Amino acid sequence: MREALNRIGADRVEHPEGIWADSTDPANGEVIGRYAPGNAELVDRAVAVANDAFETSSWTQAPRLREEVLRRFADRLAAQSDAITGLLCRENGKLRHEARGELLAAISEARFYAGLARVPQGRSGEVVPGSLSILAREPAGVAAVIVPWNAPVTLLVRSLAPALAAGCTVIVKPAPQTSLVNAAVMDLLLDDPDLPPGTVNVINESGIEVGRALVASPGVQVISFTGASATGKAIMVAAAPTMKRLSLELGGKSPGIVFPDADLDRAVRELAFGALSVAGQFCMCASRLLVHADIYDDFRARMAERFASIKVGPAADPSSEMGPLIDANNELRLRKLIDAASDQGEVIVRGARPEDVPPKGAFLTPTLVGINNLRSTFVQEELFGPIITLERFTSEAEARDMAHATPYGLAASIHTQNIEVAHRLARRLRFGTVWINCHRRQFAEAEVGGFGESGLGRLHGVEGLADFLETKHTFLEYSPGGAA
């Protein structure tokens, strides 16, 4: 049976009271391993070790070392990708192609930031005669990376890699649902003999004690969090007394906007993929389908047919097109929403538990609900599952207003063959990412992040370093014509 221990410096650490918690397969409820949760005491130890590594090791001043460690990490991920993919399928429930894609994205992230680690940051110049201003970009200090369960490898590496490339030391808090995957990935980094002890630490979590302790700790300078907007707001409040730097990628209610001239076969294919990837448990999933009145009936029929035909099952079944939810609690939560769907609008396709799945698996088929009320909770709230709304618009202006009807601004997609309409609307949409004629494309080179309640800061890309760096101005004044 696999075990995931806390990692503090060079030590593998159990819970001080010997507590363990099980990790289960969401497809069948089987226990596949266990993890040792942490607590506030272990957080304090990890913070002290990480600060000591930041102050005394060569890590912060050795960009070539950081590049080498990150590059080797990427190589080890690639070498172990089959094993980690298999574990991700079991612990998270992802289909194999989804898990494989996640590993490839994580490898790309690590390699991208390995290269950036050696790119000098900052600038210098003569502001007035006889002076030199040096604006250096220095590592911010200890960064806490709080990782969700829905993409536990990619979303770990996309924060961990820029933090390390910047020269920070790090404490990782994995999600309890995917602690074994996290341990398998982190072992590949922590076993690097050139990584100074204490540079990277891991404290597991089974509730909220560890997260709260990290956010409150004066020894943590940066919090990088991916998760729900409500939790992000709580982090902002709790971090205020210590004035931490925050990188928050939060919830989304991502619309897919379909115009009359769209290629409907392509739009249906892209939006079904965008809506149901990871069983709809992803902040950038297409959770709202906004369709022009002229093609509404045609699109509705096509999407209803697609939703009804989706084969839901475990990752072990190669015919599965959508995997399980993360756990039974989320299945129950979503089933209650489906039961209330007829009060919100027209239930076009009603989700249910498939008949041919393991009895203890957390499975649910897709639901499509026609909505004509922007105040509906199905429109306003992030449901985080395969429950999708279908809404009608009559003009470009109305589509824009409907897209902006929620407090979220993480991602959107536009489906049209009119490039002028696409670019005009993309420019006016207040979303951090806008795709045209596709949905859910992400790359290490391209920043993502949200407007409004979808978060602060950016991840991926060159800007992904910014949240882990501080700017320092050093000013030198000398005599222009001779000795100082």
N, C-alpha and C positions, 0 to 999 in steps of 0.2 A: 504494500500500500504506500502511495506517495505521501510525503510529508513536506509542509512548507513552514520553515522556522523564520523567526525574525533575524535580521542581519544587522549587527551593530559593529562597525569597524571590521575586524577580522573574525568576529565571533558569531556563531549561530546560537540564538537565544530562545529559550522557551518562555512561556508566560510565567511570571514570578510565582503563581499559585498552581502551576502545572496544568492549566486549563487547555483543552484542545476543542476544536470545532470541526465538524464534518464538511466535506465538499461533495456535492452530489451531481449526477448526470441528469440534466433537466428532461432528457428524452425518456428516461425510465425510472428515475428516482433512486437509482443505485448509488451507494456511497463509493466514491472512487479514490478518496484520500482524506487527509485531515491537515489542518493548519493550526499553528500556535498563535492565538491573537495577542496583540500587544496591549499596553495600557499607558497611562500618563507617565508613570515611572520610566518605562522604556523609551518613551518619547524624549524625556529629559536627558537620558543617557545618550541617545542618538544625536540630539542637538549639540550636546557638549562635544562629542566625538567629531561631528561634522564641522563645527566651528574650529576645533583644534586643527583638523586637516586643512581647513581654509587658511588659517593663520600661519601654520608652520611647514606645510609641505610645499613642494615645488609646483603643484598643480596649477595654481592661479597664474603663474608666470611662464608656463611651458606649453605654448600652443602646439608645437610639434608633437609633444607627448600626448596631448588631448586628441590630436588628429589620429595618431597611431592607435590609441586605445579604442576610439570610436570605429575606426576602420576594421580593426580586428573583431570588435563586437559584431559589426555587420557581417563579416565573413563567418563567424561562428553561428549567427542566426541562419545564414544561408545553408551552412553545413547540417544544421539540426532542424531545418524547416519541416521535413516530413514528420519528425517526432512531435514537434510543437504544434503543427497543424492537427495531428491526430488528437493531442491532448485538448486543444482548443475546441474541436468538435465535441468532445465528450463533456468538458466542464462548462462550456458556454452554450452548446447546442447548435452552433453554426453548421451550415452545410459545408461540405469539404471545399467547394470552389470559393465560398465566402472566406473560410479560414485561410485558405492558400493565398487569396488576394490580400488578406490582412498581413500575413507574414511578408509578402513581397513589398507591401507599402512600408512596413516597419524597417526592412532592410534598406529601402531607398532613403528613408528619413535619416538613418544612421550614417549612410554614406554621404548624403548631402551636407549634413552638419560637420562631418569629419573634414570635408573640404573647406567649409567656412571657418573652421577653427583656426586656420592659418591665414585668413584674410585679415590684415590689420584694420582695426576699427578706430574712428576718430579722425581728427584733422589738425593742422597747424597753420599759422600765418602771422604776418607782421601787421598788427592792427594800427599802430602808429610808429613813426620812425624810432629806431632804437629799442624795439620791443619784440617779443615773440610770445604769442598765445598758443598753448598746446592744449587741445581738447581731447583728452584720453577717454576711451570707453573701457571701464574696468568691471570685473565680475561683481555682482551685487552682494554676494555672500552665500548663505545657506538657503537653498530653495526646497520647498516641500511640494512634491508632485502627487496630487490626489487623483487616482485613476478610476474610471468607471468600469463596469463589467461588460458593456455591450461591444467594445472593441479594445480589449484589454492589452493587446500587444501594440497595435498602432498608436493608440492614445497614450500609452506609456512612453513609447520611444519618441513621439513627436514633441513631448515636453522635456523628457530626460536628455535627449541628444543636444538640443540647443542650450540647455542649462549647463551641460558638461563642456560643450564647445566654447561657451562664454567664459568658463573658468570657475563656475560655481561648484560648491559641494551640495549633495542632494540627499534628501530623505524621501523615499517612496512609500506611499500608503496605497496598497492595492485594494480593490473591491473584494469583499469576502467571498462572493460567488465565483471568483476566478483567481483565487490565491495560488492554486497549484500552477496554473499557466504563468502567473507572474514570477513565481519562484524559479520555474524552468528557464525563463528568459533572463532573469536577473543573475542566475548562476553563471551564465555565459559571459557576463560583464564582470561580476565580482571575483571570478577566478583568474582574471588577468593579473599576472605577477607585477606588471608595471603600474597598476592602479594603486595610488597611495591608500593605505588603510584609512577608513573613515570618509573617503571621498563620496562613496555611495552607500546608503544604509536603507534598510527595509523594515517597516513596522506594520504588521498585519492589523486588521480591524475586524471586529465582529459586531460593533454597534456604532457609537459616535464618539467615544472617549478619546480615541487617538486623533481623529480629525480635529476635535475641539482643542486638544492640547497643542497640536501643531499650529493652528491658527492663532492661539493666544500667546504662544511662546515668543518672548522678546529676542530669542536667539535665531529665529527664522525670519529672513528678510523678504522672501518671495513665496507666494502661494500660487501654484499653477493648478487650477481645478477645472475639470470637465464634468458637467452634470446638470441637474435641474436648476431652473432660475430661482426657485424659492430657497434652495440651499446656497446658491451664489449670493443672494441678498443677505442671508444669515452670516455668511463668511465676511462680507463687507462690514457688517456691524461689529462682529467679533474682532476683526483685524484693525478696526479704527484706533484703539488705544495704542497700538504699536506702529501705526502708520506703515503697514506692510505694502509692498508692491504686489498688485493682484493681476493675474492673468486668468480670466474667467470665460470659458466657452460654455454657454448655458443653453436653455431650451430653444426649441424652434417650432414653428407651425408653417412649414414650407409649402407655398402654393406652386402648383404647376398650371400655367396659364395657356390655354389652347385656343388659337384663333381659327376662323373658318377656313383659311387656306393651308392649314397645317397638313402634313402627311399623317393621316390618322393612324395608319398601321404602325408607323414609327412612334407617334406620340403615345399610343396605347402601350406599345412594347416598353418604351422608356419609362413611362409613368408607373406602369405595373411593377417594373424592376425597382424604380425609385421609391415606390410606396411600401413594398413588401420585403425588401432586403432586410436580413436579420430580423425577420418577422415584424417589421415596422418599428423595431426598437432602436432607432437611431435618430438623432436630433435633426438631421438633414433629410430624412425621408419625406417624400411628397405626401403630406398628410391632408392637403386640400387640393382638389381638382377644380379649377375655375375654367368653365367651358363656355364659349360663345353660343348664344341662343340658336344661331343658324345651324349648328352642328350638334347641339346638345343631345338630341334624341339618338342620333347615330353613334356618338361617342359613348353615351350611356349604355346602349345595347352592347357595344364592343367590349367596354370595360367590365360590364356585368358578366359577360360570357367568360372573359379572362379570369376574373376573380373566382367565379364558380368552378372553373376547371383546375385551379391551382392544386397540385398534389402536395399535401402537408404531411410530413413524416420525419423520422429521425435522420440524422446525417449518415448513419450507416446504410440507409436505403438509397441507392444511386438514383432512384426515380423521384426522390423528394425534391420539390421545387421551393418549399419553404419549411424551415425547421421549427423547433419548439420555442415557446417563450422561456424566459430565463428560469422561472420557478412557478410552483403551484399558486403562490400568493398573487402573482401578477395575472395568472390565468383567471383566478376568481375575481380580481378587480375588473378585468376587461369583460368578463361574462356579465357582470352587473351593469356595465355600461351598455352592452348589447341589449340587455333586457329593457333598458330605458330608452333605447334608440328611437322607438316609434313615437315617443313624446317629443323628440327633437326634430323629426322630419320623416321622410319616406324611406323605409328600409328596403333597399333595392336588392342587396345580397346580404343574407343574415349569416354571420359566422357561428360556428358550432364546433363541438369536439368531433373529430373524425372517428369513424368506427374501427379502423384497422391500425390503431397505434397502441403502443404499450400502455397498460392501464394506469401507471403512475407518472406518465409523461405529461408535460404541460403544453398541450397542443390546442390550437384554435385556428379555424379556417378564417379567411378574410371577410370583413364586413364593409359594405358600401352603402352610405346613407345620403340621400338627397336632402339638402338643407337650403332654405331660403331666408334664414334668420341669422344675421351676422352676430347677434348677441348670444346665440346658442353656445352652450358649454362645449359642444362638439367642435365648434369653430374656434372658440377662444382658448381652450385648454389643450395643453400637450398631452395626448392620450397615451403615447408611447406603446403602440401596439398596432396590429393590422386592422384598425378601424379608420376608414378614410371617408371624407365628405366630398360630395359632388355638388357644385354650385354653378349658377348660371349668371352670365353677364351679357350686356348688349353693346358695349363700346369700350374702346381702349381706356378712356378715362375711368369708366366704372370698374374695369378690371384692376386698374391701379389702386383705386380707392378700396376695393374689396381686399386686395392683397395687404393693404396697410391697416386693415380693420382690427388686427390683433396687436399686442404690445411687442411681438417678436419680430426680429429682422435678421435671421441667420442665413437663409438660402431661399432661392426661388428659381423656377425655370420658365422659359417662354418658348412656345412651340408655334412657329409660323415660317412660311417661306419668303416673307417680306422682310428683307434685311433692314430696311429703314425703320419699320415698326419695331423690330427686335432691338435695335440699338437705341432707339428713342426711349422705349419703355425700360430697357435695362438701365439707362442713365438715370431715370427718375425713380426707380424702385429703391427703397431704403433697406437693402439687404446686403450682407457682407459678401455673398456669392450669388451670381446670376448665371445660370446655364442657358444656352440657346439650342433648342432641338435635342436636348439630352438632359439627363438628371443624374446626380450623385457621381460626379467626376472630381477626384481630389489628387493632388500631386505634392510631393515634397517641395517643389520649386514655387508653388503658388499659395499665398497667404489665405487663411480662412479666419473668420471671426464674425461677430454679430453687431447689428445695430440694436438700439433700444434694450429690451430686457433679455436679449440673446447674448449679452456679455461685454467684456472689456478686453482690449488688446487683440493681438493676432498670433496665430500659430501657423506653422509651416513657413517656408520662404525665408528671405533675408530678415524680414521684420520679426520672425520668430525668435531671434536673438535679443530683441530690444527689451523684453520684459526681464531679462536676466543680466542686464548691464546698467551701470551707473555712469554718468558723464562727469568728469572732473576737469576743471580749468586750471592749468598752471601757467602763470604769467612771469615772464623774465624781462627785466628792463636793463639795458646796457647803454654805454656811450657809443653812438653811431660812428664816431671818428677814431676811437682808440680804445684803451683799456677801460673796463667797467669800474 
